[in-house]
Amino acid sequence: VRSVLTALVIRYKSVNDHLDPVGAAFLTVWSINEMIRLYLGYVANLKEKVPHFAGFFFLTVLQLVFIIYQMGFQGKRLPIDVILGICDCIFIVGECLIAYT
């Protein structure tokens, strides 16, 4: 989360009057989604609740869509966006593979 906030500050310091509203909306939804996703994963792991795990898995797939958008479809893209996006994708694909087995 800290690295995403750093990228956000760097991106919007270099932009004078133009803010990408879609990128800001995606970042807001991504942040809320991440908090809910981590909570569902935590509860599903501790209490072994299948519905919470299903919610965690669905939000993980949705998270992957947000990360792919940040990596390649933003208006103003920084190299740190691609680097962090690749790292996040690797972790999320690893989570899905480990959770499925």
N, CA, C and O of each residue as an XYZ file, in Angstrom:
404
protein
N       0.840     -1.184      0.000
C       0.000      0.000      0.000
C       0.885      1.248      0.000
O       0.573      2.237     -0.663
N       1.969      1.196      0.732
C       2.866      2.357      0.789
C       3.451      2.654     -0.584
O       3.573      3.819     -0.963
N       3.814      1.620     -1.333
C       4.397      1.841     -2.654
C       3.375      2.417     -3.628
O       3.730      3.228     -4.484
N       2.115      2.012     -3.512
C       1.075      2.561     -4.375
C       0.847      4.031     -4.052
O       0.672      4.843     -4.961
N       0.845      4.383     -2.775
C       0.686      5.786     -2.395
C       1.866      6.626     -2.868
O       1.686      7.773     -3.275
N       3.070      6.064     -2.818
C       4.246      6.774     -3.321
C       4.118      7.017     -4.814
O       4.413      8.111     -5.297
N       3.675      5.995     -5.553
C       3.481      6.156     -6.994
C       2.411      7.192     -7.290
O       2.532      7.949     -8.254
N       1.370      7.235     -6.479
C       0.307      8.214     -6.668
C       0.834      9.627     -6.458
O       0.518     10.527     -7.236
N       1.626      9.829     -5.423
C       2.192     11.157     -5.152
C       3.126     11.574     -6.280
O       3.077     12.721     -6.723
N       3.975     10.665     -6.751
C       4.897     10.992     -7.842
C       4.132     11.339     -9.108
O       4.477     12.289     -9.811
N       3.094     10.565     -9.395
C       2.325     10.785    -10.620
C       1.632     12.139    -10.597
O       1.703     12.883    -11.576
N       0.970     12.467     -9.510
C       0.178     13.687     -9.492
C       0.988     14.933     -9.154
O       0.467     16.042     -9.275
N       2.245     14.788     -8.735
C       3.114     15.956     -8.613
C       3.575     16.412     -9.992
O       3.782     17.604    -10.220
N       3.737     15.463    -10.910
C       4.226     15.813    -12.240
C       3.110     16.309    -13.153
O       3.387     16.853    -14.223
N       1.872     16.134    -12.755
C       0.744     16.597    -13.559
C       0.294     17.945    -13.007
O       0.035     18.069    -11.810
N       0.201     18.939    -13.856
C      -0.146     20.275    -13.382
C      -1.640     20.418    -13.114
O      -2.061     20.447    -11.958
N      -2.428     20.505    -14.148
C      -3.852     20.752    -13.976
C      -4.705     19.546    -14.336
O      -5.908     19.538    -14.075
N      -4.111     18.553    -14.919
C      -4.879     17.416    -15.424
C      -4.748     16.230    -14.475
O      -3.657     15.696    -14.278
N      -5.862     15.830    -13.897
C      -5.890     14.627    -13.070
C      -6.726     13.583    -13.788
O      -7.792     13.892    -14.322
N      -6.257     12.379    -13.801
C      -6.979     11.305    -14.460
C      -8.093     10.829    -13.530
O      -7.810     10.134    -12.555
N      -9.354     11.184    -13.804
C     -10.436     10.805    -12.881
C     -10.676      9.302    -12.841
O     -11.050      8.769    -11.796
N     -10.469      8.613    -13.951
C     -10.668      7.162    -13.958
C      -9.595      6.484    -13.113
O      -9.884      5.549    -12.366
N      -8.364      6.953    -13.232
C      -7.280      6.388    -12.428
C      -7.482      6.625    -10.947
O      -7.207      5.749    -10.128
N      -7.961      7.806    -10.603
C      -8.236      8.100     -9.193
C      -9.384      7.248     -8.669
O      -9.339      6.771     -7.536
N     -10.412      7.057     -9.491
C     -11.535      6.206     -9.080
C     -11.090      4.754     -8.920
O     -11.479      4.086     -7.963
N     -10.278      4.268     -9.855
C      -9.770      2.904     -9.750
C      -8.911      2.725     -8.509
O      -8.991      1.695     -7.840
N      -8.092      3.719     -8.199
C      -7.237      3.610     -7.014
C      -8.064      3.608     -5.736
O      -7.739      2.891     -4.789
N      -9.120      4.394     -5.699
C     -10.001      4.422     -4.527
C     -10.714      3.088     -4.353
O     -10.747      2.531     -3.256
N     -11.281      2.581     -5.437
C     -11.978      1.288     -5.371
C     -10.995      0.174     -5.049
O     -11.328     -0.752     -4.309
N      -9.780      0.254     -5.601
C      -8.761     -0.760     -5.322
C      -8.406     -0.773     -3.829
O      -8.256     -1.838     -3.231
N      -8.274      0.416     -3.236
C      -7.914      0.498     -1.820
C      -8.999     -0.093     -0.925
O      -8.704     -0.838      0.009
N     -10.246      0.240     -1.211
C     -11.350     -0.317     -0.428
C     -11.454     -1.821     -0.643
O     -11.670     -2.582      0.300
N     -11.297     -2.239     -1.900
C     -11.344     -3.666     -2.226
C     -10.248     -4.440     -1.502
O     -10.483     -5.555     -1.036
N      -9.075     -3.869     -1.407
C      -7.956     -4.551     -0.748
C      -8.228     -4.757      0.738
O      -7.918     -5.817      1.281
N      -8.805     -3.757      1.399
C      -9.109     -3.905      2.826
C     -10.156     -4.992      3.054
O     -10.011     -5.824      3.950
N     -11.202     -4.980      2.246
C     -12.254     -5.999      2.389
C     -11.712     -7.377      2.059
O     -12.033     -8.353      2.737
N     -10.886     -7.461      1.013
C     -10.318     -8.746      0.591
C      -9.435     -9.342      1.682
O      -9.513    -10.539      1.959
N      -8.600     -8.517      2.299
C      -7.729     -9.025      3.359
C      -8.529     -9.453      4.585
O      -8.193    -10.448      5.228
N      -9.584     -8.709      4.915
C     -10.426     -9.097      6.045
C     -11.104    -10.441      5.778
O     -11.109    -11.316      6.645
N     -11.676    -10.609      4.585
C     -12.342    -11.872      4.262
C     -11.360    -13.038      4.272
O     -11.697    -14.125      4.742
N     -10.164    -12.827      3.765
C      -9.158    -13.884      3.788
C      -8.747    -14.239      5.204
O      -8.547    -15.412      5.518
N      -8.621    -13.245      6.054
C      -8.242    -13.472      7.444
C      -9.317    -14.265      8.188
O      -9.016    -15.237      8.881
N     -10.576    -13.841      8.035
C     -11.680    -14.531      8.713
C     -11.862    -15.934      8.158
O     -12.108    -16.874      8.915
N     -11.743    -16.085      6.843
C     -11.898    -17.410      6.227
C     -10.812    -18.369      6.701
O     -11.061    -19.561      6.877
N      -9.618    -17.849      6.904
C      -8.523    -18.704      7.346
C      -8.679    -19.109      8.805
O      -8.475    -20.275      9.146
N      -9.034    -18.170      9.666
C      -9.123    -18.473     11.095
C     -10.345    -19.313     11.449
O     -10.247    -20.262     12.227
N     -11.484    -18.965     10.884
C     -12.719    -19.636     11.271
C     -13.174    -20.693     10.272
O     -14.211    -21.328     10.463
N     -12.401    -20.882      9.209
C     -12.676    -21.878      8.174
C     -14.086    -21.737      7.611
O     -14.840    -22.707      7.534
N     -14.423    -20.525      7.224
C     -15.733    -20.237      6.655
C     -15.626    -20.194      5.132
O     -14.880    -19.391      4.572
N     -16.376    -21.061      4.481
C     -16.323    -21.161      3.027
C     -16.888    -19.911      2.336
O     -16.289    -19.457      1.361
N     -18.013    -19.331      2.791
C     -18.499    -18.124      2.106
C     -17.500    -16.958      2.145
O     -17.389    -16.201      1.181
N     -16.788    -16.821      3.244
C     -15.779    -15.768      3.324
C     -14.636    -16.058      2.352
O     -14.079    -15.140      1.750
N     -14.292    -17.328      2.202
C     -13.235    -17.687      1.260
C     -13.682    -17.406     -0.172
O     -12.889    -16.942     -0.992
N     -14.955    -17.687     -0.474
C     -15.464    -17.408     -1.819
C     -15.418    -15.910     -2.105
O     -15.054    -15.499     -3.207
N     -15.785    -15.091     -1.118
C     -15.694    -13.649     -1.282
C     -14.255    -13.186     -1.472
O     -13.978    -12.312     -2.293
N     -13.351    -13.774     -0.714
C     -11.927    -13.458     -0.850
C     -11.436    -13.796     -2.246
O     -10.706    -13.014     -2.855
N     -11.830    -14.951     -2.757
C     -11.375    -15.389     -4.077
C     -11.945    -14.482     -5.165
O     -11.231    -14.115     -6.098
N     -13.226    -14.118     -5.055
C     -13.839    -13.224     -6.040
C     -13.157    -11.855     -6.031
O     -12.858    -11.303     -7.091
N     -12.913    -11.312     -4.851
C     -12.257    -10.001     -4.771
C     -10.804    -10.062     -5.237
O     -10.261     -9.060     -5.701
N     -10.174    -11.228     -5.116
C      -8.810    -11.385     -5.623
C      -8.795    -11.301     -7.140
O      -7.907    -10.676     -7.721
N      -9.772    -11.925     -7.783
C      -9.859    -11.845     -9.245
C     -10.153    -10.404     -9.675
O      -9.587     -9.920    -10.655
N     -11.032     -9.727     -8.946
C     -11.330     -8.328     -9.240
C     -10.097     -7.452     -9.040
O      -9.875     -6.494     -9.780
N      -9.313     -7.787     -8.049
C      -8.069     -7.053     -7.771
C      -7.103     -7.172     -8.944
O      -6.398     -6.221     -9.279
N      -7.078     -8.337     -9.558
C      -6.197     -8.564    -10.707
C      -6.583     -7.642    -11.861
O      -5.709     -7.150    -12.576
N      -7.879     -7.403    -12.051
C      -8.344     -6.484    -13.098
C      -7.848     -5.067    -12.813
O      -7.393     -4.379    -13.727
N      -7.930     -4.625    -11.562
C      -7.452     -3.296    -11.201
C      -5.950     -3.157    -11.457
O      -5.490     -2.127    -11.949
N      -5.209     -4.182    -11.126
C      -3.752     -4.122    -11.297
C      -3.381     -4.084    -12.773
O      -2.477     -3.347    -13.165
N      -4.070     -4.872    -13.594
C      -3.784     -4.865    -15.033
C      -4.108     -3.493    -15.625
O      -3.391     -3.009    -16.501
N      -5.189     -2.866    -15.149
C      -5.502     -1.508    -15.618
C      -4.378     -0.540    -15.238
O      -3.952      0.270    -16.061
N      -3.906     -0.622    -14.010
C      -2.841      0.290    -13.576
C      -1.548      0.043    -14.328
O      -0.768      0.972    -14.541
N      -1.309     -1.196    -14.734
C      -0.071     -1.494    -15.444
C      -0.079     -0.980    -16.881
O       0.951     -0.516    -17.371
N      -1.211     -1.052    -17.559
C      -1.131     -0.780    -18.978
C      -2.147      0.142    -19.587
O      -1.944      0.589    -20.716
N      -3.233      0.456    -18.910
C      -4.290      1.197    -19.571
C      -4.544      2.574    -18.977
O      -5.557      3.198    -19.293
N      -3.660      3.057    -18.136
C      -3.796      4.404    -17.584
C      -3.350      5.418    -18.618
O      -2.625      5.099    -19.561
N      -3.800      6.644    -18.420
C      -3.354      7.710    -19.313
C      -1.883      8.023    -19.106
O      -1.106      8.009    -20.061
N      -1.492      8.305    -17.870
C      -0.093      8.605    -17.553
C       0.455      7.453    -16.743
O       0.033      7.219    -15.611
N       1.392      6.736    -17.325
C       1.932      5.542    -16.689
C       3.402      5.771    -16.352
O       4.179      6.244    -17.181
N       3.762      5.429    -15.133
C       5.147      5.525    -14.688
C       5.782      4.140    -14.698
O       5.072      3.137    -14.623
N       7.112      4.070    -14.789
C       7.767      2.757    -14.730
C       7.484      2.015    -13.423
O       7.435      0.785    -13.408
N       7.298      2.754    -12.327
C       7.022      2.100    -11.052
C       5.654      1.421    -11.071
O       5.449      0.434    -10.364
N       4.710      1.937    -11.874
C       3.407      1.292    -12.007
C       3.544     -0.111    -12.595
O       2.915     -1.061    -12.129
N       4.370     -0.217    -13.615
C       4.564     -1.521    -14.258
C       5.300     -2.470    -13.321
O       4.929     -3.639    -13.213
N       6.317     -1.995    -12.653
C       7.098     -2.844    -11.755
C       6.240     -3.348    -10.595
O       6.246     -4.539    -10.284
N       5.505     -2.438     -9.960
C       4.638     -2.842     -8.845
C       3.487     -3.720     -9.326
O       3.062     -4.632     -8.616
N       2.987     -3.453    -10.519
C       1.918     -4.268    -11.075
C       2.368     -5.703    -11.329
O       1.630     -6.650    -11.059
N       3.570     -5.855    -11.844
C       4.099     -7.207    -12.080
C       4.288     -7.941    -10.757
O       3.952     -9.120    -10.644
N       4.824     -7.248     -9.760
C       4.992     -7.880     -8.437
C       3.646     -8.273     -7.838
O       3.503     -9.372     -7.302
N       2.662     -7.387     -7.926
C       1.329     -7.698     -7.404
C       0.703     -8.874     -8.151
O       0.098     -9.753     -7.538
N       0.850     -8.888     -9.476
C       0.294     -9.998    -10.266
C       0.931    -11.324     -9.874
O       0.238    -12.336     -9.774
N       2.222    -11.330     -9.654
C       2.903    -12.561     -9.238
C       2.366    -13.041     -7.899
O       2.102    -14.230     -7.724
N       2.204    -12.123     -6.955
C       1.668    -12.505     -5.646
C       0.227    -12.996     -5.737
O      -0.135    -13.977     -5.087
N      -0.592    -12.324     -6.534
C      -1.998    -12.720     -6.631
C      -2.146    -14.059     -7.344
O      -2.950    -14.893     -6.926
N      -1.387    -14.279     -8.409
C      -1.449    -15.584     -9.079
C      -0.950    -16.678     -8.135
O      -1.505    -17.777     -8.117
N       0.082    -16.389     -7.359
C       0.556    -17.349     -6.347
C      -0.500    -17.633     -5.293
O      -0.683    -18.781     -4.887
N      -1.202    -16.585     -4.844
C      -2.299    -16.787     -3.882
C      -3.380    -17.702     -4.445
O      -3.866    -18.612     -3.772
N      -3.743    -17.434     -5.705
C      -4.798    -18.251     -6.325
C      -4.364    -19.702     -6.477
O      -5.152    -20.616     -6.232
N      -3.119    -19.919     -6.879
C      -2.638    -21.293     -7.053
C      -2.564    -22.021     -5.719
O      -2.937    -23.191     -5.633
N      -2.089    -21.349     -4.686
C      -1.997    -21.977     -3.380
C      -3.379    -22.204     -2.781
O      -3.618    -23.227     -2.141
N      -4.295    -21.248     -2.986
C      -5.641    -21.395     -2.434
C      -6.405    -22.505     -3.144
O      -7.224    -23.185     -2.526
N      -6.151    -22.695     -4.425
C      -6.877    -23.715     -5.177
C      -6.442    -25.128     -4.810
O      -7.252    -26.055     -4.832
N      -5.158    -25.294     -4.473
C      -4.666    -26.646     -4.160
C      -4.905    -27.038     -2.742
O      -4.545    -28.144     -2.338
